[in-house]
Amino acid sequence: MKNIILRDYHNTGLKEADIKMLDYAVKLTKNNKKITRIDIEILRNEGFNDKDNFDINQVVAYFNYVNRVVNGLGVELEKNI
């Protein structure tokens, strides 16, 4: 299931709210300068409140930050993680 979600989470049977959350996470990761109020409204329309949106943003941003630190320092991770 993990590989299917990584390849195409839109067609895995996830709830629409989860898909919208993942769409936001991908956009924040790959095109963060294009995030607008509309992206936040999409999450609100799926039932996420402002605290939820903050938490989603912080988890995604922190994950991206840590990956850049690790990559920038040339750290090699264990294969079995």
mmCIF file as gemmi writes it, N, C-alpha and C atoms, coordinates in Angstrom:
data_model
loop_
_atom_site.group_PDB
_atom_site.id
_atom_site.type_symbol
_atom_site.label_atom_id
_atom_site.label_alt_id
_atom_site.label_comp_id
_atom_site.label_asym_id
_atom_site.label_entity_id
_atom_site.label_seq_id
_atom_site.pdbx_PDB_ins_code
_atom_site.Cartn_x
_atom_site.Cartn_y
_atom_site.Cartn_z
_atom_site.occupancy
_atom_site.B_iso_or_equiv
_atom_site.pdbx_formal_charge
_atom_site.auth_seq_id
_atom_site.auth_asym_id
_atom_site.pdbx_PDB_model_num
ATOM 1 N N . MET Axp A 1 ? 0.827 -1.197 0 1 0 ? 1 A 1
ATOM 2 C CA . MET Axp A 1 ? 0 0 0 1 0 ? 1 A 1
ATOM 3 C C . MET Axp A 1 ? 0.868 1.257 0 1 0 ? 1 A 1
ATOM 4 N N . LYS Axp A 2 ? 1.993 1.22 0.726 1 0 ? 2 A 1
ATOM 5 C CA . LYS Axp A 2 ? 2.868 2.395 0.804 1 0 ? 2 A 1
ATOM 6 C C . LYS Axp A 2 ? 3.314 2.851 -0.584 1 0 ? 2 A 1
ATOM 7 N N . ASN Axp A 3 ? 3.759 1.922 -1.415 1 0 ? 3 A 1
ATOM 8 C CA . ASN Axp A 3 ? 4.227 2.281 -2.757 1 0 ? 3 A 1
ATOM 9 C C . ASN Axp A 3 ? 3.101 2.833 -3.623 1 0 ? 3 A 1
ATOM 10 N N . ILE Axp A 4 ? 1.896 2.307 -3.442 1 0 ? 4 A 1
ATOM 11 C CA . ILE Axp A 4 ? 0.749 2.802 -4.203 1 0 ? 4 A 1
ATOM 12 C C . ILE Axp A 4 ? 0.461 4.25 -3.806 1 0 ? 4 A 1
ATOM 13 N N . ILE Axp A 5 ? 0.478 4.537 -2.513 1 0 ? 5 A 1
ATOM 14 C CA . ILE Axp A 5 ? 0.22 5.896 -2.05 1 0 ? 5 A 1
ATOM 15 C C . ILE Axp A 5 ? 1.304 6.835 -2.553 1 0 ? 5 A 1
ATOM 16 N N . LEU Axp A 6 ? 2.545 6.405 -2.546 1 0 ? 6 A 1
ATOM 17 C CA . LEU Axp A 6 ? 3.629 7.25 -3.036 1 0 ? 6 A 1
ATOM 18 C C . LEU Axp A 6 ? 3.48 7.55 -4.521 1 0 ? 6 A 1
ATOM 19 N N . ARG Axp A 7 ? 3.012 6.588 -5.285 1 0 ? 7 A 1
ATOM 20 C CA . ARG Axp A 7 ? 2.886 6.767 -6.728 1 0 ? 7 A 1
ATOM 21 C C . ARG Axp A 7 ? 1.657 7.569 -7.12 1 0 ? 7 A 1
ATOM 22 N N . ASP Axp A 8 ? 0.514 7.287 -6.489 1 0 ? 8 A 1
ATOM 23 C CA . ASP Axp A 8 ? -0.731 7.959 -6.888 1 0 ? 8 A 1
ATOM 24 C C . ASP Axp A 8 ? -1.761 7.872 -5.768 1 0 ? 8 A 1
ATOM 25 N N . TYR Axp A 9 ? -1.655 8.764 -4.797 1 0 ? 9 A 1
ATOM 26 C CA . TYR Axp A 9 ? -2.567 8.735 -3.658 1 0 ? 9 A 1
ATOM 27 C C . TYR Axp A 9 ? -3.996 9.115 -4.036 1 0 ? 9 A 1
ATOM 28 N N . HIS Axp A 10 ? -4.198 9.688 -5.209 1 0 ? 10 A 1
ATOM 29 C CA . HIS Axp A 10 ? -5.544 10.059 -5.634 1 0 ? 10 A 1
ATOM 30 C C . HIS Axp A 10 ? -6.419 8.839 -5.921 1 0 ? 10 A 1
ATOM 31 N N . ASN Axp A 11 ? -5.816 7.716 -6.22 1 0 ? 11 A 1
ATOM 32 C CA . ASN Axp A 11 ? -6.578 6.515 -6.599 1 0 ? 11 A 1
ATOM 33 C C . ASN Axp A 11 ? -6.358 5.36 -5.638 1 0 ? 11 A 1
ATOM 34 N N . THR Axp A 12 ? -6.376 5.65 -4.347 1 0 ? 12 A 1
ATOM 35 C CA . THR Axp A 12 ? -6.132 4.602 -3.352 1 0 ? 12 A 1
ATOM 36 C C . THR Axp A 12 ? -7.319 4.368 -2.441 1 0 ? 12 A 1
ATOM 37 N N . GLY Axp A 13 ? -8.386 5.109 -2.628 1 0 ? 13 A 1
ATOM 38 C CA . GLY Axp A 13 ? -9.545 4.954 -1.756 1 0 ? 13 A 1
ATOM 39 C C . GLY Axp A 13 ? -9.482 5.812 -0.507 1 0 ? 13 A 1
ATOM 40 N N . LEU Axp A 14 ? -8.522 6.724 -0.444 1 0 ? 14 A 1
ATOM 41 C CA . LEU Axp A 14 ? -8.448 7.636 0.693 1 0 ? 14 A 1
ATOM 42 C C . LEU Axp A 14 ? -9.65 8.567 0.678 1 0 ? 14 A 1
ATOM 43 N N . LYS Axp A 15 ? -10.011 9.061 1.863 1 0 ? 15 A 1
ATOM 44 C CA . LYS Axp A 15 ? -11.088 10.045 1.946 1 0 ? 15 A 1
ATOM 45 C C . LYS Axp A 15 ? -10.667 11.323 1.219 1 0 ? 15 A 1
ATOM 46 N N . GLU Axp A 16 ? -11.644 12.039 0.691 1 0 ? 16 A 1
ATOM 47 C CA . GLU Axp A 16 ? -11.372 13.268 -0.053 1 0 ? 16 A 1
ATOM 48 C C . GLU Axp A 16 ? -10.601 14.274 0.797 1 0 ? 16 A 1
ATOM 49 N N . ALA Axp A 17 ? -10.918 14.357 2.078 1 0 ? 17 A 1
ATOM 50 C CA . ALA Axp A 17 ? -10.203 15.284 2.965 1 0 ? 17 A 1
ATOM 51 C C . ALA Axp A 17 ? -8.718 14.929 3.036 1 0 ? 17 A 1
ATOM 52 N N . ASP Axp A 18 ? -8.415 13.643 3.103 1 0 ? 18 A 1
ATOM 53 C CA . ASP Axp A 18 ? -7.015 13.214 3.151 1 0 ? 18 A 1
ATOM 54 C C . ASP Axp A 18 ? -6.295 13.526 1.839 1 0 ? 18 A 1
ATOM 55 N N . ILE Axp A 19 ? -6.987 13.365 0.739 1 0 ? 19 A 1
ATOM 56 C CA . ILE Axp A 19 ? -6.395 13.684 -0.565 1 0 ? 19 A 1
ATOM 57 C C . ILE Axp A 19 ? -6.091 15.178 -0.655 1 0 ? 19 A 1
ATOM 58 N N . LYS Axp A 20 ? -7.017 16.017 -0.205 1 0 ? 20 A 1
ATOM 59 C CA . LYS Axp A 20 ? -6.798 17.465 -0.231 1 0 ? 20 A 1
ATOM 60 C C . LYS Axp A 20 ? -5.635 17.853 0.676 1 0 ? 20 A 1
ATOM 61 N N . MET Axp A 21 ? -5.523 17.192 1.825 1 0 ? 21 A 1
ATOM 62 C CA . MET Axp A 21 ? -4.403 17.449 2.731 1 0 ? 21 A 1
ATOM 63 C C . MET Axp A 21 ? -3.08 17.076 2.054 1 0 ? 21 A 1
ATOM 64 N N . LEU Axp A 22 ? -3.044 15.952 1.378 1 0 ? 22 A 1
ATOM 65 C CA . LEU Axp A 22 ? -1.84 15.531 0.68 1 0 ? 22 A 1
ATOM 66 C C . LEU Axp A 22 ? -1.539 16.434 -0.511 1 0 ? 22 A 1
ATOM 67 N N . ASP Axp A 23 ? -2.572 16.903 -1.195 1 0 ? 23 A 1
ATOM 68 C CA . ASP Axp A 23 ? -2.361 17.883 -2.276 1 0 ? 23 A 1
ATOM 69 C C . ASP Axp A 23 ? -1.673 19.128 -1.724 1 0 ? 23 A 1
ATOM 70 N N . TYR Axp A 24 ? -2.141 19.598 -0.57 1 0 ? 24 A 1
ATOM 71 C CA . TYR Axp A 24 ? -1.522 20.768 0.075 1 0 ? 24 A 1
ATOM 72 C C . TYR Axp A 24 ? -0.074 20.471 0.435 1 0 ? 24 A 1
ATOM 73 N N . ALA Axp A 25 ? 0.178 19.29 0.997 1 0 ? 25 A 1
ATOM 74 C CA . ALA Axp A 25 ? 1.541 18.918 1.395 1 0 ? 25 A 1
ATOM 75 C C . ALA Axp A 25 ? 2.48 18.88 0.192 1 0 ? 25 A 1
ATOM 76 N N . VAL Axp A 26 ? 2.011 18.336 -0.915 1 0 ? 26 A 1
ATOM 77 C CA . VAL Axp A 26 ? 2.823 18.281 -2.135 1 0 ? 26 A 1
ATOM 78 C C . VAL Axp A 26 ? 3.094 19.694 -2.65 1 0 ? 26 A 1
ATOM 79 N N . LYS Axp A 27 ? 2.058 20.531 -2.67 1 0 ? 27 A 1
ATOM 80 C CA . LYS Axp A 27 ? 2.236 21.895 -3.16 1 0 ? 27 A 1
ATOM 81 C C . LYS Axp A 27 ? 3.188 22.676 -2.266 1 0 ? 27 A 1
ATOM 82 N N . LEU Axp A 28 ? 3.061 22.532 -0.938 1 0 ? 28 A 1
ATOM 83 C CA . LEU Axp A 28 ? 3.957 23.217 -0.016 1 0 ? 28 A 1
ATOM 84 C C . LEU Axp A 28 ? 5.395 22.742 -0.212 1 0 ? 28 A 1
ATOM 85 N N . THR Axp A 29 ? 5.569 21.488 -0.548 1 0 ? 29 A 1
ATOM 86 C CA . THR Axp A 29 ? 6.9 20.92 -0.75 1 0 ? 29 A 1
ATOM 87 C C . THR Axp A 29 ? 7.507 21.333 -2.092 1 0 ? 29 A 1
ATOM 88 N N . LYS Axp A 30 ? 6.715 21.271 -3.147 1 0 ? 30 A 1
ATOM 89 C CA . LYS Axp A 30 ? 7.259 21.473 -4.492 1 0 ? 30 A 1
ATOM 90 C C . LYS Axp A 30 ? 7.062 22.874 -5.059 1 0 ? 30 A 1
ATOM 91 N N . ASN Axp A 31 ? 6.014 23.568 -4.641 1 0 ? 31 A 1
ATOM 92 C CA . ASN Axp A 31 ? 5.692 24.895 -5.187 1 0 ? 31 A 1
ATOM 93 C C . ASN Axp A 31 ? 5.243 25.838 -4.085 1 0 ? 31 A 1
ATOM 94 N N . ASN Axp A 32 ? 6.007 25.927 -3.026 1 0 ? 32 A 1
ATOM 95 C CA . ASN Axp A 32 ? 5.556 26.673 -1.85 1 0 ? 32 A 1
ATOM 96 C C . ASN Axp A 32 ? 5.235 28.135 -2.132 1 0 ? 32 A 1
ATOM 97 N N . LYS Axp A 33 ? 5.852 28.727 -3.124 1 0 ? 33 A 1
ATOM 98 C CA . LYS Axp A 33 ? 5.57 30.13 -3.443 1 0 ? 33 A 1
ATOM 99 C C . LYS Axp A 33 ? 4.193 30.312 -4.076 1 0 ? 33 A 1
ATOM 100 N N . LYS Axp A 34 ? 3.572 29.212 -4.469 1 0 ? 34 A 1
ATOM 101 C CA . LYS Axp A 34 ? 2.252 29.296 -5.096 1 0 ? 34 A 1
ATOM 102 C C . LYS Axp A 34 ? 1.108 29.012 -4.12 1 0 ? 34 A 1
ATOM 103 N N . ILE Axp A 35 ? 1.417 28.795 -2.846 1 0 ? 35 A 1
ATOM 104 C CA . ILE Axp A 35 ? 0.375 28.612 -1.842 1 0 ? 35 A 1
ATOM 105 C C . ILE Axp A 35 ? -0.376 29.935 -1.685 1 0 ? 35 A 1
ATOM 106 N N . THR Axp A 36 ? -1.716 29.847 -1.696 1 0 ? 36 A 1
ATOM 107 C CA . THR Axp A 36 ? -2.549 31.036 -1.531 1 0 ? 36 A 1
ATOM 108 C C . THR Axp A 36 ? -3.638 30.758 -0.492 1 0 ? 36 A 1
ATOM 109 N N . ARG Axp A 37 ? -4.42 31.77 -0.207 1 0 ? 37 A 1
ATOM 110 C CA . ARG Axp A 37 ? -5.559 31.613 0.718 1 0 ? 37 A 1
ATOM 111 C C . ARG Axp A 37 ? -6.518 30.543 0.2 1 0 ? 37 A 1
ATOM 112 N N . ILE Axp A 38 ? -6.584 30.389 -1.096 1 0 ? 38 A 1
ATOM 113 C CA . ILE Axp A 38 ? -7.479 29.373 -1.671 1 0 ? 38 A 1
ATOM 114 C C . ILE Axp A 38 ? -7.094 27.979 -1.183 1 0 ? 38 A 1
ATOM 115 N N . ASP Axp A 39 ? -5.801 27.71 -1.082 1 0 ? 39 A 1
ATOM 116 C CA . ASP Axp A 39 ? -5.344 26.403 -0.595 1 0 ? 39 A 1
ATOM 117 C C . ASP Axp A 39 ? -5.821 26.155 0.831 1 0 ? 39 A 1
ATOM 118 N N . ILE Axp A 40 ? -5.793 27.199 1.65 1 0 ? 40 A 1
ATOM 119 C CA . ILE Axp A 40 ? -6.269 27.079 3.031 1 0 ? 40 A 1
ATOM 120 C C . ILE Axp A 40 ? -7.785 26.887 3.038 1 0 ? 40 A 1
ATOM 121 N N . GLU Axp A 41 ? -8.485 27.611 2.173 1 0 ? 41 A 1
ATOM 122 C CA . GLU Axp A 41 ? -9.944 27.467 2.092 1 0 ? 41 A 1
ATOM 123 C C . GLU Axp A 41 ? -10.343 26.059 1.651 1 0 ? 41 A 1
ATOM 124 N N . ILE Axp A 42 ? -9.57 25.473 0.757 1 0 ? 42 A 1
ATOM 125 C CA . ILE Axp A 42 ? -9.845 24.093 0.329 1 0 ? 42 A 1
ATOM 126 C C . ILE Axp A 42 ? -9.783 23.162 1.533 1 0 ? 42 A 1
ATOM 127 N N . LEU Axp A 43 ? -8.776 23.342 2.373 1 0 ? 43 A 1
ATOM 128 C CA . LEU Axp A 43 ? -8.669 22.51 3.583 1 0 ? 43 A 1
ATOM 129 C C . LEU Axp A 43 ? -9.835 22.782 4.53 1 0 ? 43 A 1
ATOM 130 N N . ARG Axp A 44 ? -10.186 24.046 4.711 1 0 ? 44 A 1
ATOM 131 C CA . ARG Axp A 44 ? -11.327 24.386 5.58 1 0 ? 44 A 1
ATOM 132 C C . ARG Axp A 44 ? -12.607 23.731 5.066 1 0 ? 44 A 1
ATOM 133 N N . ASN Axp A 45 ? -12.797 23.756 3.765 1 0 ? 45 A 1
ATOM 134 C CA . ASN Axp A 45 ? -14 23.158 3.176 1 0 ? 45 A 1
ATOM 135 C C . ASN Axp A 45 ? -14.054 21.652 3.394 1 0 ? 45 A 1
ATOM 136 N N . GLU Axp A 46 ? -12.907 21.036 3.647 1 0 ? 46 A 1
ATOM 137 C CA . GLU Axp A 46 ? -12.856 19.594 3.921 1 0 ? 46 A 1
ATOM 138 C C . GLU Axp A 46 ? -12.966 19.291 5.419 1 0 ? 46 A 1
ATOM 139 N N . GLY Axp A 47 ? -13.145 20.352 6.227 1 0 ? 47 A 1
ATOM 140 C CA . GLY Axp A 47 ? -13.359 20.133 7.66 1 0 ? 47 A 1
ATOM 141 C C . GLY Axp A 47 ? -12.157 20.415 8.542 1 0 ? 47 A 1
ATOM 142 N N . PHE Axp A 48 ? -11.048 20.838 7.961 1 0 ? 48 A 1
ATOM 143 C CA . PHE Axp A 48 ? -9.871 21.175 8.753 1 0 ? 48 A 1
ATOM 144 C C . PHE Axp A 48 ? -10.033 22.591 9.306 1 0 ? 48 A 1
ATOM 145 N N . ASN Axp A 49 ? -9.838 22.756 10.618 1 0 ? 49 A 1
ATOM 146 C CA . ASN Axp A 49 ? -9.92 24.086 11.207 1 0 ? 49 A 1
ATOM 147 C C . ASN Axp A 49 ? -8.543 24.752 11.176 1 0 ? 49 A 1
ATOM 148 N N . ASP Axp A 50 ? -8.462 25.966 11.689 1 0 ? 50 A 1
ATOM 149 C CA . ASP Axp A 50 ? -7.196 26.702 11.624 1 0 ? 50 A 1
ATOM 150 C C . ASP Axp A 50 ? -6.074 25.984 12.367 1 0 ? 50 A 1
ATOM 151 N N . LYS Axp A 51 ? -6.375 25.356 13.506 1 0 ? 51 A 1
ATOM 152 C CA . LYS Axp A 51 ? -5.348 24.605 14.236 1 0 ? 51 A 1
ATOM 153 C C . LYS Axp A 51 ? -4.879 23.408 13.406 1 0 ? 51 A 1
ATOM 154 N N . ASP Axp A 52 ? -5.817 22.708 12.779 1 0 ? 52 A 1
ATOM 155 C CA . ASP Axp A 52 ? -5.453 21.585 11.908 1 0 ? 52 A 1
ATOM 156 C C . ASP Axp A 52 ? -4.542 22.059 10.776 1 0 ? 52 A 1
ATOM 157 N N . ASN Axp A 53 ? -4.922 23.172 10.153 1 0 ? 53 A 1
ATOM 158 C CA . ASN Axp A 53 ? -4.129 23.697 9.039 1 0 ? 53 A 1
ATOM 159 C C . ASN Axp A 53 ? -2.733 24.09 9.502 1 0 ? 53 A 1
ATOM 160 N N . PHE Axp A 54 ? -2.633 24.687 10.684 1 0 ? 54 A 1
ATOM 161 C CA . PHE Axp A 54 ? -1.33 25.034 11.243 1 0 ? 54 A 1
ATOM 162 C C . PHE Axp A 54 ? -0.5 23.773 11.468 1 0 ? 54 A 1
ATOM 163 N N . ASP Axp A 55 ? -1.121 22.755 12.057 1 0 ? 55 A 1
ATOM 164 C CA . ASP Axp A 55 ? -0.408 21.499 12.328 1 0 ? 55 A 1
ATOM 165 C C . ASP Axp A 55 ? 0.064 20.833 11.037 1 0 ? 55 A 1
ATOM 166 N N . ILE Axp A 56 ? -0.797 20.791 10.031 1 0 ? 56 A 1
ATOM 167 C CA . ILE Axp A 56 ? -0.418 20.213 8.731 1 0 ? 56 A 1
ATOM 168 C C . ILE Axp A 56 ? 0.776 20.972 8.163 1 0 ? 56 A 1
ATOM 169 N N . ASN Axp A 57 ? 0.685 22.294 8.18 1 0 ? 57 A 1
ATOM 170 C CA . ASN Axp A 57 ? 1.758 23.134 7.664 1 0 ? 57 A 1
ATOM 171 C C . ASN Axp A 57 ? 3.055 22.874 8.41 1 0 ? 57 A 1
ATOM 172 N N . GLN Axp A 58 ? 3.01 22.802 9.725 1 0 ? 58 A 1
ATOM 173 C CA . GLN Axp A 58 ? 4.214 22.637 10.518 1 0 ? 58 A 1
ATOM 174 C C . GLN Axp A 58 ? 4.866 21.27 10.3 1 0 ? 58 A 1
ATOM 175 N N . VAL Axp A 59 ? 4.069 20.226 10.215 1 0 ? 59 A 1
ATOM 176 C CA . VAL Axp A 59 ? 4.619 18.883 9.977 1 0 ? 59 A 1
ATOM 177 C C . VAL Axp A 59 ? 5.295 18.818 8.614 1 0 ? 59 A 1
ATOM 178 N N . VAL Axp A 60 ? 4.627 19.328 7.589 1 0 ? 60 A 1
ATOM 179 C CA . VAL Axp A 60 ? 5.193 19.296 6.24 1 0 ? 60 A 1
ATOM 180 C C . VAL Axp A 60 ? 6.454 20.155 6.171 1 0 ? 60 A 1
ATOM 181 N N . ALA Axp A 61 ? 6.385 21.365 6.707 1 0 ? 61 A 1
ATOM 182 C CA . ALA Axp A 61 ? 7.536 22.269 6.663 1 0 ? 61 A 1
ATOM 183 C C . ALA Axp A 61 ? 8.718 21.695 7.433 1 0 ? 61 A 1
ATOM 184 N N . TYR Axp A 62 ? 8.46 21.108 8.597 1 0 ? 62 A 1
ATOM 185 C CA . TYR Axp A 62 ? 9.55 20.537 9.395 1 0 ? 62 A 1
ATOM 186 C C . TYR Axp A 62 ? 10.172 19.343 8.679 1 0 ? 62 A 1
ATOM 187 N N . PHE Axp A 63 ? 9.345 18.481 8.109 1 0 ? 63 A 1
ATOM 188 C CA . PHE Axp A 63 ? 9.848 17.328 7.368 1 0 ? 63 A 1
ATOM 189 C C . PHE Axp A 63 ? 10.748 17.787 6.229 1 0 ? 63 A 1
ATOM 190 N N . ASN Axp A 64 ? 10.309 18.813 5.494 1 0 ? 64 A 1
ATOM 191 C CA . ASN Axp A 64 ? 11.11 19.352 4.397 1 0 ? 64 A 1
ATOM 192 C C . ASN Axp A 64 ? 12.417 19.946 4.915 1 0 ? 64 A 1
ATOM 193 N N . TYR Axp A 65 ? 12.347 20.675 6.015 1 0 ? 65 A 1
ATOM 194 C CA . TYR Axp A 65 ? 13.547 21.264 6.614 1 0 ? 65 A 1
ATOM 195 C C . TYR Axp A 65 ? 14.563 20.182 6.989 1 0 ? 65 A 1
ATOM 196 N N . VAL Axp A 66 ? 14.104 19.163 7.694 1 0 ? 66 A 1
ATOM 197 C CA . VAL Axp A 66 ? 15.006 18.1 8.146 1 0 ? 66 A 1
ATOM 198 C C . VAL Axp A 66 ? 15.624 17.379 6.957 1 0 ? 66 A 1
ATOM 199 N N . ASN Axp A 67 ? 14.842 17.122 5.916 1 0 ? 67 A 1
ATOM 200 C CA . ASN Axp A 67 ? 15.391 16.471 4.729 1 0 ? 67 A 1
ATOM 201 C C . ASN Axp A 67 ? 16.478 17.312 4.079 1 0 ? 67 A 1
ATOM 202 N N . ARG Axp A 68 ? 16.283 18.613 4.039 1 0 ? 68 A 1
ATOM 203 C CA . ARG Axp A 68 ? 17.301 19.485 3.444 1 0 ? 68 A 1
ATOM 204 C C . ARG Axp A 68 ? 18.57 19.531 4.284 1 0 ? 68 A 1
ATOM 205 N N . VAL Axp A 69 ? 18.417 19.513 5.604 1 0 ? 69 A 1
ATOM 206 C CA . VAL Axp A 69 ? 19.593 19.475 6.483 1 0 ? 69 A 1
ATOM 207 C C . VAL Axp A 69 ? 20.357 18.179 6.262 1 0 ? 69 A 1
ATOM 208 N N . VAL Axp A 70 ? 19.654 17.064 6.275 1 0 ? 70 A 1
ATOM 209 C CA . VAL Axp A 70 ? 20.291 15.757 6.09 1 0 ? 70 A 1
ATOM 210 C C . VAL Axp A 70 ? 20.965 15.678 4.724 1 0 ? 70 A 1
ATOM 211 N N . ASN Axp A 71 ? 20.253 16.073 3.684 1 0 ? 71 A 1
ATOM 212 C CA . ASN Axp A 71 ? 20.83 16.03 2.337 1 0 ? 71 A 1
ATOM 213 C C . ASN Axp A 71 ? 22.014 16.981 2.216 1 0 ? 71 A 1
ATOM 214 N N . GLY Axp A 72 ? 21.894 18.165 2.792 1 0 ? 72 A 1
ATOM 215 C CA . GLY Axp A 72 ? 22.953 19.16 2.707 1 0 ? 72 A 1
ATOM 216 C C . GLY Axp A 72 ? 24.222 18.768 3.425 1 0 ? 72 A 1
ATOM 217 N N . LEU Axp A 73 ? 24.093 17.911 4.422 1 0 ? 73 A 1
ATOM 218 C CA . LEU Axp A 73 ? 25.268 17.44 5.164 1 0 ? 73 A 1
ATOM 219 C C . LEU Axp A 73 ? 25.786 16.1 4.654 1 0 ? 73 A 1
ATOM 220 N N . GLY Axp A 74 ? 25.103 15.549 3.664 1 0 ? 74 A 1
ATOM 221 C CA . GLY Axp A 74 ? 25.545 14.278 3.09 1 0 ? 74 A 1
ATOM 222 C C . GLY Axp A 74 ? 25.331 13.091 4.01 1 0 ? 74 A 1
ATOM 223 N N . VAL Axp A 75 ? 24.378 13.194 4.915 1 0 ? 75 A 1
ATOM 224 C CA . VAL Axp A 75 ? 24.101 12.094 5.839 1 0 ? 75 A 1
ATOM 225 C C . VAL Axp A 75 ? 23.468 10.946 5.066 1 0 ? 75 A 1
ATOM 226 N N . GLU Axp A 76 ? 23.959 9.753 5.304 1 0 ? 76 A 1
ATOM 227 C CA . GLU Axp A 76 ? 23.382 8.553 4.681 1 0 ? 76 A 1
ATOM 228 C C . GLU Axp A 76 ? 22.526 7.853 5.705 1 0 ? 76 A 1
ATOM 229 N N . LEU Axp A 77 ? 21.272 7.612 5.353 1 0 ? 77 A 1
ATOM 230 C CA . LEU Axp A 77 ? 20.35 6.943 6.264 1 0 ? 77 A 1
ATOM 231 C C . LEU Axp A 77 ? 20.448 5.441 6.108 1 0 ? 77 A 1
ATOM 232 N N . GLU Axp A 78 ? 20.046 4.737 7.167 1 0 ? 78 A 1
ATOM 233 C CA . GLU Axp A 78 ? 20.028 3.285 7.105 1 0 ? 78 A 1
ATOM 234 C C . GLU Axp A 78 ? 18.982 2.835 6.081 1 0 ? 78 A 1
ATOM 235 N N . LYS Axp A 79 ? 19.257 1.739 5.407 1 0 ? 79 A 1
ATOM 236 C CA . LYS Axp A 79 ? 18.358 1.241 4.361 1 0 ? 79 A 1
ATOM 237 C C . LYS Axp A 79 ? 17.075 0.634 4.92 1 0 ? 79 A 1
ATOM 238 N N . ASN Axp A 80 ? 17.092 0.152 6.154 1 0 ? 80 A 1
ATOM 239 C CA . ASN Axp A 80 ? 15.946 -0.577 6.722 1 0 ? 80 A 1
ATOM 240 C C . ASN Axp A 80 ? 14.977 0.319 7.457 1 0 ? 80 A 1
ATOM 241 N N . ILE Axp A 81 ? 15.032 1.606 7.237 1 0 ? 81 A 1
ATOM 242 C CA . ILE Axp A 81 ? 14.114 2.51 7.95 1 0 ? 81 A 1
ATOM 243 C C . ILE Axp A 81 ? 12.855 2.66 7.148 1 0 ? 81 A 1
